[in-house]
Amino acid sequence: MLKIAFYDTKPYDREWFEKKEHNGIEFRYYEHRLDSDTADFARNCDGVCAFVNDTIDKEVIDRLYDIGIRLIALRCAGYNNVDFKAAYQKISVVRVPGYSPYAVAEHAMGLLLCLNRKIHKAYFRTRDFNFSLNGLTGFDLHDKTAGVIGTGKIGQVFISICNGFGMNVIAYDPYPAKNSGITYVSKDELFKRSDIISLHCPLTDETKHIINKESLNKMKDGVYIINTSRGSLIESEDLYEAIKSGRVGAAGLDVYEEEADLFFEDMSNCIIKDDVLKLFLSLPNVLITSHQAFLTAEALSNIAGCTIDNINAYFSGEALENEICYNCLPGERHGKCRKKEKGRCF
């Protein structure tokens, strides 16, 4: 019986993993996140299952390796929280690359629609029997230009949704999708032309703070910014200043740069010490959701199924289609791994 230490467990995680057939695997569920203080929870286990806000740095990897862990199964697509250089040749890392691009793309459009048509404001007004329309004016999405940064599976679904609204779509991606029919432009052109900018790219050294003071100054006055990818794609203080000045008309954020100790938890009885987040929450044209874009029944089912398949493939000696390593990472120095012997990175 394989024993897997399952970190940062939420009720919906356990519900969907327990629904799946996982004979031969015993999940040991822990509410704590994986970090240097909790790594030893995995002692006497065969592997760990981790999530997007777990800390998987060199110290944690070394501790896991020392207690015999050879597999980290991420139940998410993102992996910027993993020190792949430290893990290389020690611990294999697998992920869930495509649990539901529709879930995330649809949530991004939901944020845009809600902000534009002031649905969040109207909801609270009508509950107080205030049926005034003052201050609720939006604009037609039809014929507006949507700039999409990142054209992987989620970005392409978002583009399809935008096309359905009759929007003009331009995109930036250093690795353009072949034969996609997508109109690619430079970053600068996208910043200058877009009425709405939606982020659908991974967090890398090249994309960190892709939205910052410099790029914001190139944008149209009143631009809407949507982020359902990673919080650190945006320099938060720069965005706040741009909203305050009117350069940015609205922002829909499902992720936040300093979310790790806040999101996924009930903080309603706590004093929030993050002043930038509090400022964002005080603004009428900022809508924040707590990293829930992935949260659909279909996505949760796919996450559980793919994670279990990844674990079984590793321990049965099969090729690891969803493995990623230091040499797999995109960039000039990486992207060279070809899954060597037996379809594995090492």
N, C-alpha and C positions, 0 to 999 in steps of 0.2 A: 504494500500500500504506500503510494507516494504521499508525502506530507508537504503541503505548501502553506507557508505563512502568508496570510492575506491581510495586507495593511490598509488602513484608512477605510475601514468597512462602513458602509451606510446601509440602511435597511433595504433600499432598492438593489444594491449590489448582491446582498445575500439572497434576496428573493429570486433574482434572475439566475444566479449561479446554481442555486438549489433546484431550479426547474430543469436544468440541463442534465443530461446523462453524463456522469463523471465517475463511473466505476473505476476503481484503482487509484483515485485521488481523494485524499482527505484534506479539505481546506480548514486551516486553523484561523478563525476570523479575529482580527484585532481592530478596535476602533482607533488606536493610535496610528499616527503617520510613521512611516519609516524614516528614521534618522539615526544619528550616532547613539542616542540613548535607547533606542528600541531595536536596534539591529540584532541584539542577542535573543530577541523573542523567536528568531528563526533557528535557534540552536536545535539540533536533532531533526531539522526539516531538510527536505531535498531541494527546495527552491522557494522563492518569494514571489508574490503577486503584488505589484505596486501601481500607484496612480500618479496623476500629473503633478500634484503638489508634494509628493514625497521627496525627501532629500537623498539623492543617490550620488553623492560626491565620493572623492577618493577615500576619505576616512570610512565611510559606510561600506564601500565596496571592499576595502581591505578587511574590515571586520567580518563581513559576510563570507569572504573567501576563507578566512582563517577558521570559521566554524563549519566549513565544508559546503557552502552554497556555491552551485555552479550555474544556476539559471535565475535570471530576473525576467519575469513575465509581466510586461506592462499591459494593463487593460485600458489603453488609450493609444491615440495616434502620435501625440506629441512626445518628444524625448529630450527636450532641452534641459531637463533636470538631471540628466545622466552624464557622468564623467566617463565618456567612452574610452578615453585614453587610458584611464586607470583600470577599466574593465577588460581591455583588450588582452587576449590570451589567458584570461583568468575566468571571467564569468560571461556566459552568453546572454545576450539581451534580445528578447523578442517583443513585438508590439502588435497592436490591432490597427492596421493601416487604414481601413475603410469601413467602419462600423455602420455609418449612415451619413453620406454626404448631404442627403436631403434634409435630415434633422437640423444640421448646422446652418445650411443655406437658407432654409425656411425661417429659422429663428432670426437670421440677419435681416431678411426682408420684413419680418414681423417688427423688429426694432425700428426699421426705417418707416414703415407705415404708421406705427404708433406715434412716433415723434412728429412726422409730417402732419398727420391729421389730428394731433393733440388728443388721441384717444385716452391716454392715461389721465389727462387733466379733465376730460369730459366725464370719465368714470366717477371721479370723486365729486365733481359738481352735481351730477344728477342724484347721487346718493344723499346730497343735502337739499334736494329739490330745487337746485339752481339749474334752470334750463336755458340760460343765456348762451348765445353763440359768440359773444365778444371774446376776442383773443384766440379763437379756435381755427382761424383761417390757415389752410395748408396750400399746397400747389399740386398741379397735375404731375405725376411721374412720367406720363407720356411725353416723348421727345426730349426729356432731360438726359444728360450724359452721365452714365455711371462708370466710374473708374474702378477696376477690379485689380487688386495687387495680389498675385498668386493665382495660377490657373490649373491647380490640381483638381481632384475630383470635386471638392467642395466649391472651389471657385467656378468651375464649369457649370455646376448645377445652379449657382447663384446667377451666372450669366444667362442661363436658360430662363430663369424666373424673370430677370430684368427684360429679356426679349419679349416675354409674354405680356409685359406691361407697355410694350412699345417704346422702350428706352433705347437710346444709342449707347452702345457699350464699347469701351476701350479698355485695354488691359496691359499690365506690365508683369513680366516674369522672365528671369534670366535664362530659364529653360522652357521656351515656348512649346505648347502642345502642338504636335504635328497634325496637319490636315484637319484642324479643328474649326477653321473658318473664323477664328477670333481675330479681332483687329488689335495688333500689338503696337504699342508706342513706348517711347522712353519714359522714365520716371518723371522727368521734368514736364514733359508734355501732358502726362496724365494729371499731374498736380494742377497744371494751368487750366485744363479744359473741363475737368470733372465738376458736376454739380453735387454728386454723391461719390464718396470714396469708401469702398468696403475692403477690408483686409482679410485675405484668405491664404496667407503664406506662413511657413514655419518660422520659428525664432532661431536665427543664426547670427553669427558675428556680423554678417552683411545686412541683415534686416533689423537688428536691434535699433530701436528709436528711429525707424524709417520715417515716422511722423514726428518731427521736431520743429524747433523755431524756424529753421531755414526752409524746410519743405512747406510748413504752414504759410510762410510769407509768400510762397509762389501760388497759393490757391486762390480761387475765387472768393470774394466776400460772400458769406452765408453758406459755404459748403457744409454738407452733412458728412460726418465721419462715423462709420460703423466698424466695430472690431469684435469678431467672434473667434479670433485665433489665439493670440498670446498677448498678455498685457504689456510686455516690454517692447512690443512693436511701436508703442507710443511713449514719448517722453511726457509724463503726466502733467508736470507743472507747465510745460510749454503749451499743451492742449488747453489747460485751464485759462491761461492768459489769452489764448486765441479766442476762446469762447467769450471771455469777459470783454474783449475788445470788439467783438462782433465779426471777426474774421471767420470764425466757425459758427454756423447757424444752429447746429445741434450735434449731439454725439450720442450714439447708442453703443454701450459697452457691456459685453457679456464677460469680459476679462479685464483684469486690472493689474498694473505692474507690481503692486505690493499685496496681492490677494492671498498669499499662502497661509497666513495666520487668521484669515477672516472668512473667506468664501468656503462654502459647504458646511458652515457651522451656524448655530443660532447665537448671535451676538446681541440680541435685543436687550439684555440686562447688563450689558457691558459698556464701559466708557471707551469709545473708539479713539485711539490716539493718533490715527492717521489723519492729519489735518487736510491733506489734499483730497482724500476720499470724502471727507465731510464737506468740503467746499463743492465738490462735484454733486453730491447729493442735495445740496441747497439750491442748485440751479434748476429752473423750470424747463430748460431745453436739454437736459442730460437725463438719459434713461439708463440705469444700471441694473443688470440682472446678474445673478451670482453663479456664472459659469454653468449655465443650464442648457446651452444650445444643443448639446448632445442628447438631452434627456427625453427620449421617446421610447416607447415599448420596443419598437423595432431595433433601435440602436442598442438598447440594453441587452436584448436577446442576442444580437450579433456579437457584442463585446464578450459576453459569457461564452458563447460557442467558440469563437475564434481563440480566446485565451486558453480554453481547455484543449483545443486542438493543438495549439502551440506547445503546451506543456507535454502532451502525449507524444508529439513528434520528437521533441528533444530527448525524452527518456527512452524512446523506442529506437533511437538511432536514425531516424528519418531525416531527409533534407529539411532545412528550416527556411521556408519561403519568407517568413516575416521577421527573420533575424536582421539586426543591424549592428555594425561595429564601427570602430574608429575610422577604418578605411572606406566605409560605406558613405560617410557623411559628405554632403555636397560642399563644393568649394574647390579652389585651385589645388589644394594639397591632398584632397581626398577624392571620393567618388571612383576609386580604383578597385574596390573589392569585387571579386567575381564569384564569391561563394565557392571556395576551393573544393577540397576533398569532401565527398558525400553531401554536397550542397550546403555546406556550412562555412561561416566566415573564418573559423579557425578550429 
